[in-house]
Amino acid sequence: MAETKLKESIEFGVNARLLCALHKKGIAKPTPIQGVAIPLILEGKDVVARAKTGFGKTLTYLLPLLQKLFTVSADRKKLAPNAFVLVPTHALSQQ
């Protein structure tokens, strides 16, 4: 498997409104899982990610999904984004 370069900035080319919201929450630098997975997801690649609790997995899949929603809302002719999120427990599905 090819090694993927870790992104050092949370920007990733996402919508300015998303960046503003991230900065308001104090998020300026991605966690290691985010730095590797988010660019791949934004490229449309399938990703299976695993990290310890509190390492930013939720934002890892939500940020690209929100980016796609912002893109789709700008161009209504495109199909809505698809996401399949598998979690091991009911409690995690309620987050």
MARGUMI-410502 format. One record per residue (C-alpha): residue in three letters; y, x, z. Coordinates in steps of 0.2 Angstrom, whole numbers. Layout:
<nodes>
NODE   residuo       y       x       z
NODE       ALA       Y       X       Z
...
</nodes>
This chain:
<nodes>
NODE   residuo       y       x       z
NODE       MET       0       0       0
NODE       ALA      17       7      -4
NODE       GLU      28      11      10
NODE       THR      44      -1      11
NODE       LYS      60       7      17
NODE       LEU      67      -1      33
NODE       LYS      84      -9      30
NODE       GLU      97      -3      42
NODE       SER     110     -18      40
NODE       ILE     106     -36      43
NODE       GLU     116     -40      28
NODE       PHE     102     -40      15
NODE       GLY     113     -49       2
NODE       VAL     113     -65      11
NODE       ASN     126     -79      11
NODE       ALA     143     -75      20
NODE       ARG     141     -90      31
NODE       LEU     124     -84      37
NODE       LEU     131     -67      41
NODE       CYS     146     -74      50
NODE       ALA     134     -84      61
NODE       LEU     123     -69      64
NODE       HIS     138     -59      69
NODE       LYS     144     -72      81
NODE       LYS     127     -71      89
NODE       GLY     129     -52      91
NODE       ILE     116     -49      78
NODE       ALA     121     -34      67
NODE       LYS     106     -23      65
NODE       PRO      89     -29      61
NODE       THR      73     -26      71
NODE       PRO      60     -16      63
NODE       ILE      50     -31      57
NODE       GLN      66     -39      50
NODE       GLY      71     -23      41
NODE       VAL      55     -23      32
NODE       ALA      50     -41      29
NODE       ILE      66     -50      25
NODE       PRO      70     -40       9
NODE       LEU      52     -43       3
NODE       ILE      53     -62       7
NODE       LEU      70     -62      -2
NODE       GLU      62     -55     -17
NODE       GLY      49     -69     -17
NODE       LYS      35     -59     -11
NODE       ASP      22     -66       1
NODE       VAL      23     -58      18
NODE       VAL      11     -58      33
NODE       ALA      21     -51      48
NODE       ARG      15     -47      66
NODE       ALA      25     -41      80
NODE       LYS      26     -42      99
NODE       THR      35     -57     107
NODE       GLY      54     -55     106
NODE       PHE      54     -43      91
NODE       GLY      63     -56      79
NODE       LYS      49     -64      69
NODE       THR      57     -81      69
NODE       LEU      73     -75      62
NODE       THR      62     -64      50
NODE       TYR      56     -80      41
NODE       LEU      71     -92      44
NODE       LEU      85     -81      37
NODE       PRO      77     -80      20
NODE       LEU      73     -98      21
NODE       LEU      91    -103      25
NODE       GLN      97     -91      11
NODE       LYS      86    -101      -1
NODE       LEU      93    -117       5
NODE       PHE     111    -111       3
NODE       THR     106    -106     -15
NODE       VAL      98    -122     -19
NODE       SER     112    -132     -12
NODE       ALA     124    -123     -24
NODE       ASP     112    -127     -39
NODE       ARG     104    -144     -37
NODE       LYS      93    -141     -52
NODE       LYS      82    -129     -44
NODE       LEU      67    -134     -34
NODE       ALA      68    -134     -15
NODE       PRO      61    -118      -6
NODE       ASN      44    -118       1
NODE       ALA      38    -110      17
NODE       PHE      21    -111      26
NODE       VAL      23    -104      44
NODE       LEU       6    -103      53
NODE       VAL       7    -101      72
NODE       PRO      -7     -99      84
NODE       THR      -1    -112      97
NODE       HIS       7    -129      99
NODE       ALA      20    -121     110
NODE       LEU      26    -109      97
NODE       SER      26    -123      84
NODE       GLN      40    -132      94
NODE       GLN      52    -117      94
</nodes>
